[in-house]
């Protein structure tokens, strides 16, 4: 048998592997991702497109998380602000974090609220701290107390 014959067999097997890999990629991606890779007939190229897309998305997500973390750590209730106004701002941060795949634990939210309230509420904060286990007080209970 000639080298030409073996070359044809090898190309045929490689094309088969490429087709199977592309089909696997096509069947597991979202419609938006499919649109990005549907024009290629090379599995490696499709994988590279997806990887570059994901890495960009990951960088954006990390940037957003960094920004949210900073906002979360710095949020404070102004003296002129009602608790409801303050809590609405805090919920916006918590909800945005959730929307990008990060969930802020309730205990962390409770602790943030307690340290973010103005001096006019310190007596109430002290009473809450003395009568509750702060690691396990439900957020809804804290809000009710405030």
N, C-alpha and C positions, 0 to 999 in steps of 0.2 A: 504494500500500500504506500502511496506517495505522501509526501509532506503536505501537499495540497489537500488531500482527503482529510488528514488529521486536523489541519487548520480549519476546514469547513466544520468539522464536528465540534471543535473547541469554540468557534464563533457561535455556533448554534446553541451550545450549552450556556455560553456567557449571555447570549440574548435571552435565553429562557430564564436564567437567574435574574437578569435585569428586569424582565417583564414581571416576574413574580414579586420582586422587591417593590417595583412601582405599584403593582396592584395592592400590596400590603400597605404601602404608604397612602394610596388613594382611599382605601377603605377605613383608615383610622383618623384621618384629618377632618377638621371642620370644613364647612362650605367655603369660608373665607380663605382658609389655608389651601384648599383644593384649587381655588382660582389662581393662586400664586404658582402652583407647581404643575398644573394641568397641561401647560404648553410644552413641557420638557418630556423627552422620551428616554432620559438618562436618570436612573435611580440615584446615583451619586450626586448629580446636580440638584435633583429635587430635595435630597437630604440637606445639602448645603444651603439651599434657599430657606428651608424650614429652620435650620440651625441659626442662620443669620437673623431671621425674623424673631425667633425665640430669644436670642441673646439681646436683641434690641428691646424687646418687650420686657425682659428681665431687668435690663438696665433702667428702663423707665419706671418699673415697679419699685426697684430699690431706691430710686430717687424720690418717688412719691412717699415711700415708707419713711425715708429719712426726714422729709418735710413734715409728715404727719407726726412722727415721734417728737420732733422739735415743738410743733404746735401743742401736742398733748402735754408735754412737760412744762410749757410756758403759760398755759391757759390759767387765768385768774378771774375771779368774779370782781367786777368793779363795784365800788361803794354805791354808785347810783343805779346799779343794775339789779333787777329782780332775780331771784333764784331761777325762775322759769326761763328767763332770757339767757342766763349763764348756762343752764342745763341744755338748752337748745343748741348753743354753740358747741358744747361738749359732745352732744349726740351727733352733730354733723361730722365731727372728727371720727368718732367711733364707727358711724355708719360708712364713711368713706373707706376707713381701714378694712371693714368687713367686705366692702365691694371689691377691693383689690386682693382679697384672700387672706387677710390678717384679722384675727379676732382678739380684741383686748379683753383680758379676763375681768370679770365683774369686780373681783377684789381690788384690782388695780384702779378701776374707775372709782370705787368707793374711797380709796386712799387719796386719789387725786382730788376728789371733791372736797374732802375734809381739809386738805392742805391748801386749797385754792380759795376758800371762803374769806371774806373780809373780817376785820376785827370786830365789827358789830355783831357777828355771829359766834364769837369765840366761846361765850358761856354755853350756848347750845351745843357746840362742838364738844366741849369738855363733858357735858352731861351725856352725850351720845357715846363718847369714848369710854366713860366710866361704867356705863350700863350695858355695853355690848362687846362681844368679841369681834374686833374690826376685821379679822380675816374671814369671818363667816357671815357678817351682817348682809342680808340681801339688799341690793341696790334699791329696790322698790320700798323697803322699810326705811332706809336712810332718807330717801326723797320724801316719804311721808312725814318723817320727823323734822324735816327742814321746811 
